[in-house]
Amino acid sequence: MVFVNENYLKLKGGYLFPEIGRRVEAFKQANPQLVDRIIPCGIGDVTEPLPPAVIKAMHDAVDELAKRDTFRGYGPGSGYDFLKKAIVENDFSARNIVIELDEIFISDGSKCDCGAILDIFGKDNRLAITNPVYPVYVDTNVMAGNTGLGNDDGSYEGIEYLPCTAENDFVPAIPTKPVELIYLCYPNNPTGTMINHDQLRAWVDYALANDAIILYDVAYEAYVSDETLPRSIYEIEGAKKCAIEFHSFSKNAGFTGVRCGYTVCPKDVHAVTKGGERIKLHSLWTRRWNTKSNGVSYPVQRGAEAIYSTEGKKQVRILVDYYMANAALLRKGCEESGMKVYGGIHSPYVWVVCPSGTDSWGVFDKLLTQLQIVTTPGAGFGSCGEGYFRISAFNSLENIKEAVNRLSGPVFSK
């Protein structure tokens, strides 16, 4: 008899975005005449074409694979040095941060790494996860057996939830009890808000003092509009001893379908065995990659390298500015409709307070059925997300303008 991993049975309902997809599909089936009116502003998927520099680099790489003398087979499991060098030079050295090539691990995206990183941690770590939060952080820990049973409010035993609310500017307070693994994401998904150096320094100080590790997701760092705000946790002194950082090319360069990102695991980050021996996590993460992966494809890594070329940087900036202009329109439109809005300044997400008397799934259904706009209900990100809904600026300018026009109508009139 074959037994299942019963941790999967603890998961609450379906993953958020498939549930959104299910509801949208049900609406389409019931209202075929309205299908063409649907504007998707829910999932954070990009809509604009890849930068021309990326396309050219990938075409050139495919041409290389067509010739025996330039053909490549298996690549390094953790990524080619040509991409790592571009990353080090542009994402770290340019900010006076020292990161070594072998501390960078090229992957098929930060979402995947946020789950895969659990391979190298034990089962008895106390978890601290922000609320609301990107569901992957919670669900992957449930799947790995790091939590207890789920509660009626969607929370899980064994997780220290860190409330992110308007009252604390969506930056959680330092926990009052010791924890070992801390999940932080800034610019934040889903709230679209940002953390400053002093606030991030407090978290690094806590991690160092409590021998904890911060798992820091910076998938949206390209959208930070204020150069005085941190775009990497390694801007904070001491962070290389207590933080692992996750990067993505999905949101800045449109790689959601291409799949490429990277994780930084410094050699100074340690954890301990049951016997008290301190182990470098870098060595475990390296072994994990060499055992479980043959790396990201060569053409994709050449495409990622092109992001850092002179032309690539200009083209990525155009993409980022395009989506942020969309976010500005959404913010303005929601505010003019009388709604309270957060985010949308350092992130392409606008976090909107639900109208009085309507919960977040109620707003989702209302926007879908009456305005044909797909958003994301805040409750899907955790209990502190109830009372909000998220609108994604990842869309065409035409669709965003139309969405704003519809939001100004009677459904959300003052």
C-alpha angles and dihedrals in degrees: 000000000000117000125211129226096262092197087081089061090062092063114114111240119305127331108277100250097046087052090053089049091051092053092046092049091050089052091050092051092050095042110033091161090064099047094100091053095060114115112196110218096147117083115048096244119145121236107191124091122264116271112273091238089058093048092051093048092050092048090050090050092051089051089054090055089055092066127068095221093053099031117124129201125181112006129203109296093232096043142276119297092232090067094040091053091052090050094048093047097046107028099037118010090049087059094045092253118139112220123160123225094244091053088068121082118192113216142165092266145319093265090062094046093049087063099035093054088072088072090079098046129081126243100248101065117125109235129218115192128172120244119245095035146160100276095229092075093058100036096050090053090050090050091049092053095248095128139054126235124316122259128223091259092058095257124123132228112249097038124105102214116212110208115226108194140156087259092063094034089250092291110118124233119248108269119257092219129054118268131178108204119042124188117206129168123188131203075040127240117231103012097047090222130132141227126223130222096261093050092047091046089057090057093048090049090050092050093049093047094048099037089243131146126229118214100205120194114199099169090138100042092119088069096060103120098188115071091203090067122086118262093180131030087226088074083078116082112248096019093115087068096053112021140077114194130208123207132185136197090197100089102035101040101021098253096146090116097029093053120215137137139130144232127217115215109176119212091235094065110103139180129185138242123231086262093056099255113146113231129192108240088207091070092049093047089049091052091047091054095046091050102041105031143046090198136245118315119273096240091051092050091049088051090051091049089055090061087074096050119105092257092039092057091051092048094047089050089055090053093048092047090048094056093042090053086055090051091052090053091050092049092049094045094050093046092049088051088058099257126136110240136194131179125019093112103081095015139040090242125095115203110206130191112237117246113262114280097020126098123215097263088045089056090047092054093043094051091046098046100036104030102018091232118139114214134160120257113233093224088069088069096052142292093294088057092065110109093037139077129200125228118196120218091203098114143085118295089240092055093047092051090050092047091052090048092053093046089057090061131094097287091071101020118143 
